[in-house]
Amino acid sequence: MLSSGKKIELLKIIAHPVRITILEELAKGVKCVSDFEDFLELRQPNISQHLSLLREHGIVDYYVDGRLRCYFLVNPFVPDILKLLRKDYHQTLSRPACCPVTRKGVYPGDRKK
């Protein structure tokens, strides 16, 4: 089980547009760096840096097939996070009718931001 500190660290590592895209693709199956080059429009060294960081934090790993490094997900927390990020929320949570402690006060409704 991941501690709160480890979860926070993991979220910080994941929280990058390129790494999210890489993880989304790895959730579909094993990919090589050249596979990522095709749709990320980034150069191989840049992609390798992201994969290296993900590997250092135990999120992905790889095996060697000839000259290719084939990456795959290893952290079971990641598919759950990705699923949550894909979820589309159409409404907010309901507002309280009053303060649960004092039982006074009334939520004023929509506020100007």
Backbone bond lengths (Angstrom), bond angles and torsions (degrees), N, CA, C in turn:
res aa  C-N    CA-C-N  psi(-1)  N-CA   C-N-CA  omega(-1)  CA-C   N-CA-C  phi
1 M - - - 1.460 - - 1.529 108.83 -
2 L 1.316 115.70 136.58 1.458 121.02 179.78 1.520 110.89 -80.72
3 S 1.331 115.96 135.82 1.461 120.35 174.52 1.525 108.51 -72.98
4 S 1.317 116.28 165.79 1.471 120.50 178.28 1.518 110.84 -59.31
5 G 1.334 116.57 -40.86 1.455 120.58 179.44 1.520 112.11 -62.50
6 K 1.329 116.87 -41.80 1.464 121.20 179.20 1.527 110.69 -67.10
7 K 1.325 116.99 -38.37 1.471 120.58 177.90 1.529 110.58 -63.53
8 I 1.313 116.29 -42.59 1.464 120.52 179.14 1.519 110.05 -63.30
9 E 1.331 117.03 -44.53 1.465 121.36 178.48 1.529 110.29 -61.33
10 L 1.312 116.11 -42.84 1.464 121.09 179.19 1.530 110.93 -61.95
11 L 1.316 116.84 -43.04 1.466 120.52 178.84 1.530 111.30 -64.24
12 K 1.316 117.23 -37.67 1.466 120.53 177.86 1.525 110.96 -63.63
13 I 1.320 116.43 -40.86 1.464 120.71 -179.81 1.526 110.27 -67.68
14 I 1.300 117.11 -42.52 1.465 121.98 -177.95 1.525 111.62 -68.95
15 A 1.332 117.23 -31.71 1.464 122.95 -170.40 1.526 113.72 -71.49
16 H 1.304 116.47 65.42 1.460 122.76 175.82 1.527 106.49 -147.26
17 P 1.322 118.64 133.16 1.475 120.48 -175.57 1.532 114.26 -53.09
18 V 1.321 117.42 -41.42 1.467 119.92 -179.66 1.525 110.47 -67.97
19 R 1.345 116.65 -43.05 1.466 119.23 -178.76 1.524 111.48 -68.38
20 I 1.317 117.57 -36.14 1.476 119.83 175.52 1.525 109.09 -60.50
21 T 1.326 117.72 -45.48 1.461 121.71 -179.97 1.527 110.69 -62.64
22 I 1.319 116.98 -43.26 1.465 121.02 177.81 1.526 110.30 -60.03
23 L 1.313 116.36 -46.27 1.465 120.18 -178.97 1.523 112.16 -66.20
24 E 1.330 116.65 -37.91 1.470 119.92 176.18 1.527 110.17 -59.00
25 E 1.323 116.74 -42.88 1.465 120.74 179.54 1.519 111.64 -68.52
26 L 1.329 116.97 -40.11 1.458 119.76 179.15 1.525 111.81 -68.48
27 A 1.323 116.95 -25.94 1.464 119.99 175.80 1.523 110.89 -65.35
28 K 1.329 117.02 -22.58 1.467 122.40 177.72 1.529 111.54 -83.29
29 G 1.349 117.03 -20.53 1.455 120.97 -179.75 1.512 112.42 149.34
30 V 1.310 116.10 179.70 1.464 123.95 -177.87 1.529 110.44 -62.04
31 K 1.340 115.67 137.59 1.466 121.68 178.62 1.524 109.52 -137.94
32 C 1.315 116.12 147.82 1.462 122.97 174.05 1.525 108.71 -100.43
33 V 1.318 116.24 162.44 1.468 120.72 -178.91 1.524 110.69 -55.18
34 S 1.321 117.16 -40.27 1.472 120.20 -179.38 1.529 111.24 -62.54
35 D 1.342 117.63 -31.55 1.469 120.55 176.26 1.528 110.14 -62.87
36 F 1.312 116.59 -40.37 1.457 120.89 -179.46 1.527 111.63 -69.07
37 E 1.314 116.81 -35.50 1.466 120.78 179.48 1.525 110.93 -59.11
38 D 1.318 116.95 -33.95 1.462 121.50 -176.62 1.530 113.38 -62.63
39 F 1.330 117.78 -35.40 1.469 118.42 -175.44 1.522 114.35 -117.68
40 L 1.323 119.07 -14.41 1.462 120.24 179.62 1.524 112.80 -85.08
41 E 1.314 116.98 -19.48 1.460 122.07 -177.35 1.531 111.14 56.45
42 L 1.334 114.77 39.33 1.461 122.26 175.39 1.519 107.88 -123.29
43 R 1.314 115.23 158.01 1.455 119.30 178.29 1.529 110.40 -78.99
44 Q 1.297 115.49 155.77 1.462 122.32 -176.75 1.531 113.28 -54.15
45 P 1.345 120.30 -43.83 1.466 118.80 179.83 1.532 113.16 -60.52
46 N 1.323 117.12 -38.07 1.461 121.01 179.11 1.530 110.48 -65.85
47 I 1.318 116.54 -45.07 1.467 121.13 178.75 1.523 109.87 -62.22
48 S 1.331 116.55 -43.12 1.464 121.00 179.88 1.526 111.81 -61.60
49 Q 1.339 117.79 -35.47 1.464 120.80 177.24 1.522 110.77 -63.22
50 H 1.329 116.66 -43.50 1.467 120.11 178.59 1.526 110.54 -64.50
51 L 1.326 116.89 -44.26 1.464 120.87 179.57 1.525 111.03 -64.20
52 S 1.318 116.88 -37.89 1.466 121.39 178.74 1.528 110.90 -62.98
53 L 1.323 116.49 -43.46 1.463 120.91 178.43 1.536 110.40 -63.18
54 L 1.321 116.19 -44.06 1.469 120.39 178.77 1.528 110.58 -62.49
55 R 1.318 115.96 -37.41 1.469 120.43 179.65 1.527 110.92 -69.96
56 E 1.322 117.61 -42.34 1.471 122.10 179.49 1.523 111.45 -57.21
57 H 1.316 116.65 -30.91 1.465 121.17 -177.54 1.526 112.67 -98.22
58 G 1.318 117.03 13.05 1.463 120.74 173.75 1.515 114.40 71.50
59 I 1.320 116.97 23.92 1.460 121.32 -178.82 1.525 110.50 -91.10
60 V 1.328 116.05 -39.16 1.468 121.48 177.95 1.530 109.11 -130.94
61 D 1.313 115.05 166.00 1.459 121.67 171.44 1.521 106.90 -144.88
62 Y 1.321 117.27 179.09 1.461 119.80 -179.19 1.519 110.23 -147.01
63 Y 1.320 114.99 163.56 1.450 121.54 167.76 1.522 106.71 -128.54
64 V 1.322 115.89 159.54 1.455 121.19 -177.69 1.519 109.16 -101.13
65 D 1.329 114.97 130.40 1.460 122.27 176.50 1.530 106.68 -126.04
66 G 1.311 115.55 94.68 1.464 119.05 -174.70 1.517 109.49 68.05
67 R 1.329 115.57 -118.93 1.466 120.72 177.96 1.523 112.50 -94.26
68 L 1.313 117.47 -2.95 1.464 121.60 -175.36 1.523 112.00 -95.76
69 R 1.316 114.50 142.84 1.463 121.10 168.56 1.523 106.30 -102.63
70 C 1.303 115.72 120.48 1.461 121.34 -178.07 1.531 108.48 -106.05
71 Y 1.333 116.05 116.52 1.461 122.69 -174.45 1.520 111.95 -95.26
72 F 1.335 115.07 150.77 1.459 121.76 177.80 1.529 109.36 -151.58
73 L 1.325 116.24 157.77 1.466 122.07 178.37 1.520 110.23 -74.24
74 V 1.326 116.95 143.51 1.458 121.10 173.89 1.531 112.91 -126.37
75 N 1.322 117.73 -22.32 1.458 120.69 -177.60 1.530 109.72 -87.79
76 P 1.333 118.33 117.70 1.463 121.03 -176.95 1.529 114.46 -68.75
77 F 1.308 117.79 -13.95 1.466 123.48 178.54 1.527 110.90 -70.83
78 V 1.323 116.51 -31.03 1.465 122.24 -172.06 1.531 113.45 -65.06
79 P 1.336 120.64 -49.35 1.476 118.36 179.23 1.533 112.98 -58.32
80 D 1.335 116.49 -35.29 1.467 119.54 177.49 1.522 111.33 -65.32
81 I 1.328 116.98 -42.45 1.468 121.44 178.36 1.522 109.97 -63.31
82 L 1.326 116.74 -44.74 1.470 120.76 -179.64 1.526 110.86 -62.02
83 K 1.314 116.63 -40.61 1.474 120.77 178.47 1.530 110.04 -62.21
84 L 1.304 116.62 -42.56 1.464 121.26 178.61 1.532 111.04 -63.85
85 L 1.326 117.29 -40.77 1.464 121.20 179.82 1.526 112.33 -67.01
86 R 1.317 117.61 -28.46 1.469 121.16 178.96 1.529 112.34 -79.12
87 K 1.316 116.55 -18.65 1.461 120.42 -176.05 1.531 110.11 -65.21
88 D 1.310 115.69 138.93 1.459 121.54 -178.60 1.532 108.87 -106.42
89 Y 1.311 116.71 118.58 1.462 121.99 -179.14 1.525 108.81 -99.58
90 H 1.318 116.06 126.95 1.458 120.59 -176.13 1.525 113.57 -102.24
91 Q 1.309 117.41 -11.87 1.453 118.42 179.97 1.525 109.74 -146.51
92 T 1.316 115.48 164.59 1.460 120.91 179.51 1.525 109.17 -90.84
93 L 1.307 116.01 172.79 1.464 120.82 175.73 1.522 109.20 -71.51
94 S 1.326 116.42 154.45 1.470 119.44 -179.89 1.524 110.21 -69.44
95 R 1.333 115.26 149.27 1.466 121.64 -179.16 1.522 109.26 -86.98
96 P 1.342 116.87 150.08 1.467 119.44 177.94 1.532 110.59 -72.51
97 A 1.324 115.85 150.06 1.463 120.59 178.09 1.521 110.52 -74.65
98 C 1.328 117.17 -33.19 1.465 121.48 179.47 1.522 108.58 -160.22
99 C 1.321 115.73 -179.61 1.457 121.02 177.46 1.531 108.63 -69.83
100 P 1.326 119.55 127.83 1.459 120.81 -177.75 1.534 113.46 -68.90
101 V 1.321 118.07 -17.73 1.463 120.85 -178.83 1.518 110.73 -88.87
102 T 1.326 116.73 -54.55 1.463 120.06 -175.27 1.525 112.63 -88.66
103 R 1.320 115.62 -17.25 1.474 122.76 -176.09 1.526 111.54 60.48
104 K 1.346 115.41 25.27 1.453 121.59 178.17 1.513 108.56 -120.50
105 G 1.278 114.82 172.73 1.454 119.67 178.76 1.514 110.66 80.25
106 V 1.301 114.64 152.43 1.452 120.88 -178.77 1.517 108.20 -133.84
107 Y 1.306 116.80 135.37 1.459 120.44 176.62 1.521 108.02 -63.35
108 P 1.349 117.45 126.97 1.466 120.41 -173.01 1.537 114.77 -77.18
109 G 1.306 117.94 -4.09 1.464 119.05 -176.80 1.514 110.60 92.34
110 D 1.320 115.62 -161.58 1.460 120.11 -177.44 1.523 110.96 -60.87
111 R 1.315 116.23 137.76 1.460 122.03 178.28 1.511 109.68 -113.00
112 K 1.291 115.20 153.47 1.449 119.80 173.35 1.515 107.61 -74.94
113 K 1.295 116.50 139.18 1.466 119.82 -177.15 1.481 112.06 -93.22
